[in-house]
Amino acid sequence: MKVLFASFLIASLSAAAFAQEPAKPAAKPTRAETKKALAKPAASRRQAIEENTPVEENDPADKLNAAELDVAKRVYTGEIKCELGAHVKVTPRRREGYFLVSAGLNRFVMHPVESKTGAIRLEDTVRGALWLQLGNKSMLMSQKEGRRLADECQSPEQVKFAEEMKTRPPVNLLEPAPKTAQ
């Protein structure tokens, strides 16, 4: 009985297997579809560049005050080397106090903003970017994405300042003053 049942089961399974149609080969894309597929990356790259290309000039009604213009005079310009082989280019614009800051495909038109800490801040409020320039390093941050686009950027002046900080560290205000010999 077991043998009869097993042979019946095998016969029915093999019949079901032969009843199926063989798989059809995958359809090859036409030449037009291939061209469209190749054109998409170029379109997305072009779109990314257009999205990151700044407007020519900010609103002429935006006026910088005297303190912001003083901050603009202290901004390091030129190509500034950053960590991991990246670089940021800071170029003054035609309008006094405005700068074009570019890193890779990202380009921002920035203006100085007063800071209570003494750091130099350039902001692009439209694109949500911030260039922060400290004594020993600078960084480019995306406020919209919440991440740093470039870090440990140092102009030649900042490299000198960083070396000076290593040889003569600043006084720690939280530690007691050193006792002088009397």
TAWOTA-V737670 format. One record per pair of residues at least 6 apart in sequence whose ideal C-beta (glycine too) atoms are under 8 Angstrom apart, sorted by sequence separation. I is the first residue (numbers start at 1). J is the second residue. D is the distance in Angstrom with one decimal. If there is no record, write none. Layout:
BEGIN
i	j	d
I	J	D
I	J	D
END
This chain:
BEGIN
i	j	d
81	87	5.2
82	88	6.0
92	98	7.5
93	99	6.1
101	107	7.4
102	108	7.5
115	121	4.9
123	129	7.2
124	130	7.8
132	138	6.4
141	147	7.2
142	148	7.7
80	87	6.4
92	99	5.7
93	100	5.8
100	107	6.6
101	108	4.8
114	121	7.9
123	130	5.5
131	138	6.7
132	139	5.3
141	148	5.2
142	149	5.4
29	37	7.4
64	72	7.2
79	87	5.4
80	88	5.0
91	99	6.5
92	100	7.9
100	108	7.4
112	120	6.9
113	121	4.6
122	130	7.2
123	131	7.7
131	139	7.6
140	148	6.9
141	149	6.6
154	162	6.7
79	88	7.6
80	89	7.4
90	99	5.5
91	100	4.6
100	109	5.9
101	110	5.3
112	121	6.8
113	122	7.3
121	130	6.5
122	131	4.0
131	140	5.4
132	141	6.8
139	148	5.6
140	149	4.5
79	89	5.0
80	90	6.5
90	100	7.6
91	101	7.9
99	109	7.5
100	110	7.8
112	122	5.7
113	123	5.1
121	131	7.3
130	140	7.4
131	141	7.9
140	150	4.2
78	89	7.3
89	100	7.8
90	101	5.4
91	102	7.7
98	109	6.1
99	110	5.1
111	122	6.6
121	132	5.9
122	133	7.6
129	140	6.8
130	141	4.7
139	150	6.3
140	151	8.0
78	90	6.7
89	101	7.4
98	110	7.1
99	111	7.5
110	122	3.7
111	123	6.6
120	132	7.4
121	133	7.7
129	141	6.9
130	142	8.0
139	151	4.8
77	90	4.8
88	101	6.4
89	102	4.9
98	111	5.3
110	123	5.9
111	124	8.0
119	132	5.8
120	133	3.9
129	142	5.7
130	143	5.9
139	152	7.4
140	153	7.2
76	90	6.6
77	91	6.4
88	102	7.1
89	103	7.6
97	111	5.8
110	124	4.8
119	133	6.6
120	134	7.9
128	142	6.3
129	143	6.8
137	151	7.8
139	153	6.3
75	90	6.6
77	92	5.8
88	103	4.6
97	112	6.0
109	124	5.9
119	134	5.5
128	143	4.3
137	152	5.5
138	153	4.3
87	103	7.4
93	109	6.7
108	124	3.9
128	144	3.7
137	153	6.3
138	154	7.2
86	103	6.7
109	126	8.0
127	144	7.4
128	145	8.0
137	154	5.6
138	155	7.3
86	104	7.4
136	154	7.3
108	127	5.5
110	129	7.0
129	149	7.5
138	158	6.9
82	103	7.9
101	122	6.6
108	129	4.4
110	131	5.8
137	158	6.0
77	99	7.3
136	158	5.6
99	122	5.9
101	124	7.6
106	129	7.4
108	131	7.7
135	158	6.9
72	96	7.1
75	99	6.3
134	158	7.9
72	97	4.1
136	161	5.1
137	162	7.1
72	98	8.0
135	161	4.9
136	162	4.0
69	96	6.6
72	99	7.6
69	97	5.2
101	129	7.3
68	97	6.1
136	165	5.9
101	131	5.2
135	165	7.7
64	96	7.4
99	131	7.8
64	97	4.4
106	140	7.8
57	93	7.3
106	142	7.9
57	94	7.4
58	95	7.4
75	112	7.0
103	140	5.5
57	95	6.3
72	111	7.7
101	140	6.6
58	98	6.5
72	112	4.7
57	98	7.6
71	112	3.9
90	131	7.3
71	113	7.7
68	111	7.0
69	112	7.6
71	114	6.7
88	131	7.8
106	149	6.0
68	112	4.6
71	115	7.9
68	113	6.9
75	120	6.0
104	149	7.8
54	100	7.0
68	114	6.2
74	120	5.8
103	149	5.5
64	111	6.3
67	114	5.3
75	122	6.7
103	150	4.9
64	112	7.0
62	111	7.5
71	120	5.8
71	121	7.7
88	138	7.4
58	109	6.0
57	109	7.4
88	140	5.6
52	105	5.1
54	107	5.2
58	111	6.9
52	106	5.2
53	107	5.8
54	108	6.0
55	109	6.7
52	107	5.5
54	109	4.3
49	105	5.9
48	105	5.9
76	133	6.5
75	133	6.5
80	138	6.5
74	133	8.0
76	138	7.3
88	150	5.0
87	150	7.9
86	150	5.3
88	153	5.4
87	153	7.7
83	150	8.0
86	153	7.9
82	150	4.5
83	151	5.7
82	151	6.5
83	152	3.9
54	124	7.4
82	152	5.8
83	153	7.8
55	126	7.4
82	153	4.0
81	153	6.9
82	154	7.7
54	127	7.2
80	153	4.7
81	154	6.5
80	154	6.8
52	127	7.9
80	155	5.0
78	155	7.0
76	155	4.0
76	157	6.2
76	158	7.1
END
